[in-house]
Amino acid sequence: MSFRVRLAAQYLKSGGVISHPTDTIQGLACLPSFEQSMQRILQLKRRSTNKGLILLASNVSYFANYVDDVSQLNKIKVGDVPTTYLLKANQKTSKLLTGRFDTIAIRLTNDPLITKLCQASNSALVSTSANTSGKNSATSVLELNVFFKQELDFIITPQNYNNSPSKIINLQTGERIR
């Protein structure tokens, strides 16, 4: 594991907020065990607490503490198109993750960087696009610094691309949201 990935994981484990490339776009991340870090992400993005946040992980076991019915996790697979699934959240799940909903958004990925970050922090990552409300996601360190005024704890350099956001499917109803 590279020095930069180990350092990013150290920031995450100490309650930091980082930016890193995801399987879709440049994202902001923290660990879900740090309420103040999730609050910080929402403030940085100027995002309403009603919207909720996504959990991103390389293994479904990282989602077990957040869903009501753990058996539903067996239905989630990594596909060709990044897909975020909505599952009923358990009662202990932070409202910062669920927003005004009773579901939690989770995405399983085999992205090598996310796999390493999850393994090094032994956790799913809270994930959201690296932008402020109404803007496209950042594609450079300069844009990250402009958006967030150098308030991020650590940056893994963007890969200068922004793929389409993941599709979103409600796992209980099968409804495609996006």
One Martini backbone bead per residue (centre of mass of N, CA, C, O) as a GRO file, in nm:
protein
  178
    1MET     BB    1   0.097   0.036   0.023
    2SER     BB    2   0.091   0.351  -0.007
    3PHE     BB    3   0.166   0.633   0.154
    4ARG     BB    4  -0.089   0.798   0.072
    5VAL     BB    5  -0.297   0.588   0.165
    6ARG     BB    6  -0.206   0.567   0.459
    7LEU     BB    7  -0.249   0.868   0.521
    8ALA     BB    8  -0.547   0.884   0.453
    9ALA     BB    9  -0.632   0.672   0.666
   10GLN     BB   10  -0.536   0.833   0.910
   11TYR     BB   11  -0.727   1.067   0.873
   12LEU     BB   12  -0.985   0.905   0.891
   13LYS     BB   13  -0.926   0.771   1.182
   14SER     BB   14  -0.914   1.092   1.300
   15GLY     BB   15  -1.168   1.253   1.148
   16GLY     BB   16  -1.125   1.314   0.861
   17VAL     BB   17  -1.120   1.493   0.543
   18ILE     BB   18  -1.133   1.375   0.211
   19SER     BB   19  -0.998   1.341  -0.122
   20HIS     BB   20  -1.113   1.117  -0.394
   21PRO     BB   21  -1.122   0.884  -0.612
   22THR     BB   22  -1.371   0.713  -0.765
   23ASP     BB   23  -1.582   0.514  -0.965
   24THR     BB   24  -1.685   0.810  -1.081
   25ILE     BB   25  -1.575   1.050  -0.890
   26GLN     BB   26  -1.486   1.301  -0.715
   27GLY     BB   27  -1.445   1.286  -0.359
   28LEU     BB   28  -1.578   1.276  -0.038
   29ALA     BB   29  -1.443   1.171   0.291
   30CYS     BB   30  -1.539   0.955   0.565
   31LEU     BB   31  -1.629   0.828   0.865
   32PRO     BB   32  -1.927   0.707   1.017
   33SER     BB   33  -1.810   0.743   1.325
   34PHE     BB   34  -1.805   1.068   1.244
   35GLU     BB   35  -2.019   1.316   1.285
   36GLN     BB   36  -1.838   1.573   1.248
   37SER     BB   37  -1.747   1.493   0.959
   38MET     BB   38  -2.022   1.493   0.825
   39GLN     BB   39  -2.087   1.784   0.892
   40ARG     BB   40  -1.847   1.904   0.741
   41ILE     BB   41  -1.927   1.813   0.461
   42LEU     BB   42  -2.197   1.963   0.451
   43GLN     BB   43  -2.072   2.243   0.487
   44LEU     BB   44  -1.875   2.244   0.246
   45LYS     BB   45  -2.124   2.187   0.035
   46ARG     BB   46  -2.396   2.306   0.115
   47ARG     BB   47  -2.575   2.069   0.246
   48SER     BB   48  -2.842   1.908   0.321
   49THR     BB   49  -2.954   1.689   0.571
   50ASN     BB   50  -3.197   1.559   0.396
   51LYS     BB   51  -3.028   1.385   0.176
   52GLY     BB   52  -2.777   1.252   0.251
   53LEU     BB   53  -2.553   0.969   0.226
   54ILE     BB   54  -2.295   0.764   0.117
   55LEU     BB   55  -2.189   0.430   0.111
   56LEU     BB   56  -1.857   0.304   0.058
   57ALA     BB   57  -1.743  -0.026  -0.064
   58SER     BB   58  -1.563  -0.353  -0.098
   59ASN     BB   59  -1.762  -0.476   0.129
   60VAL     BB   60  -2.060  -0.574   0.268
   61SER     BB   61  -1.972  -0.589   0.571
   62TYR     BB   62  -1.953  -0.267   0.605
   63PHE     BB   63  -2.291  -0.244   0.613
   64ALA     BB   64  -2.422  -0.405   0.858
   65ASN     BB   65  -2.458  -0.153   1.076
   66TYR     BB   66  -2.694   0.006   0.871
   67VAL     BB   67  -2.895  -0.229   0.833
   68ASP     BB   68  -3.185  -0.403   0.894
   69ASP     BB   69  -3.126  -0.633   0.657
   70VAL     BB   70  -2.854  -0.824   0.600
   71SER     BB   71  -2.958  -1.019   0.370
   72GLN     BB   72  -2.973  -0.794   0.145
   73LEU     BB   73  -2.661  -0.788   0.077
   74ASN     BB   74  -2.666  -1.046  -0.117
   75LYS     BB   75  -2.785  -0.866  -0.371
   76ILE     BB   76  -2.506  -0.731  -0.389
   77LYS     BB   77  -2.321  -0.620  -0.674
   78VAL     BB   78  -2.073  -0.591  -0.898
   79GLY     BB   79  -2.084  -0.396  -1.184
   80ASP     BB   80  -2.045  -0.220  -1.476
   81VAL     BB   81  -2.240  -0.027  -1.322
   82PRO     BB   82  -2.261   0.196  -1.102
   83THR     BB   83  -2.444   0.113  -0.790
   84THR     BB   84  -2.698   0.240  -0.591
   85TYR     BB   85  -2.844   0.135  -0.286
   86LEU     BB   86  -3.158   0.103  -0.124
   87LEU     BB   87  -3.195   0.060   0.228
   88LYS     BB   88  -3.300  -0.021   0.519
   89ALA     BB   89  -3.245   0.132   0.804
   90ASN     BB   90  -3.136   0.139   1.103
   91GLN     BB   91  -3.181   0.294   1.411
   92LYS     BB   92  -2.856   0.373   1.443
   93THR     BB   93  -2.853   0.543   1.204
   94SER     BB   94  -2.757   0.823   1.087
   95LYS     BB   95  -2.917   1.111   0.972
   96LEU     BB   96  -2.678   1.198   0.789
   97LEU     BB   97  -2.716   0.944   0.602
   98THR     BB   98  -3.046   0.949   0.554
   99GLY     BB   99  -3.193   1.185   0.635
  100ARG     BB  100  -3.541   1.187   0.556
  101PHE     BB  101  -3.499   0.884   0.549
  102ASP     BB  102  -3.522   0.509   0.589
  103THR     BB  103  -3.268   0.502   0.412
  104ILE     BB  104  -2.971   0.364   0.264
  105ALA     BB  105  -2.683   0.443   0.081
  106ILE     BB  106  -2.517   0.193  -0.127
  107ARG     BB  107  -2.176   0.105  -0.253
  108LEU     BB  108  -2.025  -0.132  -0.449
  109THR     BB  109  -1.667  -0.187  -0.498
  110ASN     BB  110  -1.347  -0.259  -0.693
  111ASP     BB  111  -1.181  -0.030  -0.630
  112PRO     BB  112  -0.857  -0.010  -0.535
  113LEU     BB  113  -0.858   0.242  -0.351
  114ILE     BB  114  -1.109   0.175  -0.182
  115THR     BB  115  -1.012  -0.092  -0.081
  116LYS     BB  116  -0.767   0.023   0.075
  117LEU     BB  117  -0.923   0.223   0.257
  118CYS     BB  118  -1.107   0.014   0.392
  119GLN     BB  119  -0.886  -0.169   0.505
  120ALA     BB  120  -0.721   0.055   0.664
  121SER     BB  121  -1.006   0.147   0.827
  122ASN     BB  122  -1.230  -0.069   0.870
  123SER     BB  123  -1.437   0.074   0.649
  124ALA     BB  124  -1.657   0.256   0.539
  125LEU     BB  125  -1.745   0.527   0.323
  126VAL     BB  126  -1.816   0.838   0.312
  127SER     BB  127  -1.998   0.970   0.022
  128THR     BB  128  -1.925   1.247  -0.206
  129SER     BB  129  -1.913   1.493  -0.399
  130ALA     BB  130  -1.659   1.731  -0.515
  131ASN     BB  131  -1.878   1.978  -0.425
  132THR     BB  132  -2.088   2.232  -0.464
  133SER     BB  133  -2.377   2.343  -0.492
  134GLY     BB  134  -2.432   2.326  -0.848
  135LYS     BB  135  -2.164   2.184  -0.911
  136ASN     BB  136  -1.913   2.040  -1.038
  137SER     BB  137  -1.686   1.822  -1.004
  138ALA     BB  138  -1.378   1.799  -0.928
  139THR     BB  139  -1.052   1.786  -1.141
  140SER     BB  140  -0.870   1.944  -0.923
  141VAL     BB  141  -0.687   2.087  -0.683
  142LEU     BB  142  -0.773   2.372  -0.741
  143GLU     BB  143  -1.080   2.323  -0.723
  144LEU     BB  144  -1.078   2.217  -0.436
  145ASN     BB  145  -0.963   2.483  -0.312
  146VAL     BB  146  -1.191   2.664  -0.406
  147PHE     BB  147  -1.435   2.517  -0.282
  148PHE     BB  148  -1.268   2.451   0.023
  149LYS     BB  149  -1.037   2.640   0.121
  150GLN     BB  150  -0.827   2.430   0.240
  151GLU     BB  151  -1.021   2.219   0.441
  152LEU     BB  152  -0.878   1.972   0.374
  153ASP     BB  153  -0.677   1.713   0.497
  154PHE     BB  154  -0.683   1.541   0.215
  155ILE     BB  155  -0.534   1.461  -0.116
  156ILE     BB  156  -0.624   1.273  -0.390
  157THR     BB  157  -0.564   1.302  -0.695
  158PRO     BB  158  -0.718   1.369  -0.955
  159GLN     BB  159  -0.808   1.213  -1.286
  160ASN     BB  160  -0.953   1.412  -1.486
  161TYR     BB  161  -1.252   1.300  -1.428
  162ASN     BB  162  -1.613   1.250  -1.509
  163ASN     BB  163  -1.834   1.047  -1.459
  164SER     BB  164  -2.106   0.911  -1.415
  165PRO     BB  165  -2.326   0.866  -1.208
  166SER     BB  166  -2.482   0.661  -1.032
  167LYS     BB  167  -2.709   0.443  -1.002
  168ILE     BB  168  -3.045   0.419  -0.852
  169ILE     BB  169  -3.173   0.158  -0.627
  170ASN     BB  170  -3.448   0.014  -0.488
  171LEU     BB  171  -3.436  -0.292  -0.338
  172GLN     BB  172  -3.736  -0.335  -0.252
  173THR     BB  173  -3.887  -0.219  -0.535
  174GLY     BB  174  -3.688  -0.164  -0.802
  175GLU     BB  175  -3.658   0.127  -0.825
  176ARG     BB  176  -3.550   0.380  -1.040
  177ILE     BB  177  -3.405   0.693  -0.968
  178ARG     BB  178  -3.119   0.708  -1.175
   0.00000   0.00000   0.00000
